Structures are given as C-alpha cells and as structure tokens.
C-alpha cells in the first residue's frame, strides 16, 4: 500500500511541476476549456434526466 501511495504522490508532483511550467495564458485556456466541458456534460445530464 505504501508503494502505491508513493507512486501516486510522485505522479501528482510531476503533473504539478508540468502545470506550473506552462505559461499563465495556457493555464487559463485549459481551465476555461475544462469548465466548458463540465458545463456541457452537466446540461446534457439535466436534459436527459428530464426526458
């Protein structure tokens, strides 16, 4: 179990370093795209539940 936790922590640290290396404009663009996708999925789920 410790090995899995260690691997996950290393992966998270690696992703965080890569994220911080991106320029701010690219970070903002990724955040906006992710939010837009989340919003579309939420709206689709609401519409499907109404049908």
Helices and strands as residue ranges (DSSP letters): H 2-21, H 24-50
